[in-house]
Amino acid sequence: MLLAATMRRAGISVRDLRADRLLGEAYATGGDPLRLTRLFGISDPTAIRYCAETGQWRYDDHQALEGAAGSAGRTESTSASTSRP
């Protein structure tokens, strides 16, 4: 009861608190989506989104996920390269 009242006064929802905790753990683990899925019981795509927010992904990890995701990542890099002179 006390926690709920304190959170309400601070303007923080339970959803906000959970998202902050997930992002904090993503930073603490160096962007390890497997750890997030095991610790919080979230789906792989959700864990990957949180880890991508940290910007701590190694190039090899990003490249592997890009290949698994299809052309989603290639479209972005293609459009970036075509906009350069």
Phi, psi and omega per residue, in radians:
M1 nan -0.785 3.140
L2 -1.134 -0.720 3.131
L3 -1.116 -0.768 -3.135
A4 -1.092 -0.737 3.132
A5 -1.148 -0.712 3.124
T6 -1.133 -0.752 3.119
M7 -1.129 -0.709 3.129
R8 -1.077 -0.794 3.136
R9 -1.118 -0.602 3.140
A10 -1.393 -0.198 -3.127
G11 1.339 0.482 -3.123
I12 -1.939 2.283 3.088
S13 -1.663 2.889 3.082
V14 -1.091 -0.659 3.115
R15 -1.075 -0.758 3.107
D16 -1.090 -0.736 -3.138
L17 -1.105 -0.743 3.121
R18 -1.136 -0.776 3.133
A19 -1.071 -0.716 3.114
D20 -1.113 -0.705 3.139
R21 -1.161 -0.732 3.102
L22 -1.086 -0.799 -3.129
L23 -1.158 -0.689 3.095
G24 -1.068 -0.731 3.116
E25 -1.201 -0.619 3.096
A26 -1.079 -0.744 3.074
Y27 -1.129 -0.764 -3.082
A28 -1.132 -0.543 -3.109
T29 -1.638 0.057 -3.132
G30 1.282 0.442 3.106
G31 1.388 0.802 -3.122
D32 -1.721 1.738 -3.083
P33 -1.135 -0.557 3.130
L34 -1.091 -0.738 3.108
R35 -1.069 -0.731 3.131
L36 -1.129 -0.713 -3.141
T37 -1.130 -0.678 3.137
R38 -1.275 -0.695 -3.064
L39 -1.295 -0.728 -3.041
F40 -1.867 -0.179 -3.132
G41 1.212 0.577 3.127
I42 -1.685 2.901 -3.126
S43 -1.289 2.808 3.120
D44 -1.016 -0.858 -3.134
P45 -1.053 -0.632 3.114
T46 -1.156 -0.774 3.113
A47 -1.081 -0.704 3.138
I48 -1.124 -0.706 3.106
R49 -1.084 -0.777 3.114
Y50 -1.108 -0.735 -3.137
C51 -1.173 -0.631 3.103
A52 -1.116 -0.555 3.101
E53 -1.085 -0.484 -3.077
T54 -1.316 -0.430 -3.096
G55 1.230 0.291 -3.092
Q56 -1.761 0.212 -3.121
W57 -1.256 2.421 3.008
R58 -1.342 2.714 -3.120
Y59 -1.002 -0.729 -3.118
D60 -1.082 -0.724 3.119
D61 -1.099 -0.797 -3.115
H62 -1.118 -0.724 -3.127
Q63 -1.126 -0.715 3.130
A64 -1.130 -0.739 3.133
L65 -1.201 -0.640 3.114
E66 -1.073 -0.734 3.107
G67 -1.137 -0.632 3.133
A68 -1.274 -0.497 -3.086
A69 -1.492 -0.085 -3.130
G70 1.566 -2.410 -3.050
S71 -1.642 0.102 -3.092
A72 -0.993 -0.825 -3.136
G73 -1.270 -0.583 -3.112
R74 -1.186 -0.589 3.126
T75 -1.068 -0.759 -3.137
E76 -1.124 -0.821 -3.109
S77 -1.200 -0.573 3.114
T78 -1.173 -0.788 -3.133
S79 -1.154 -0.580 3.117
A80 -1.196 -0.683 -3.103
S81 -1.302 -0.506 -3.142
T82 -1.362 -0.343 -3.121
S83 -1.456 -0.164 3.126
R84 -1.463 2.547 3.119
P85 -1.272 nan nan
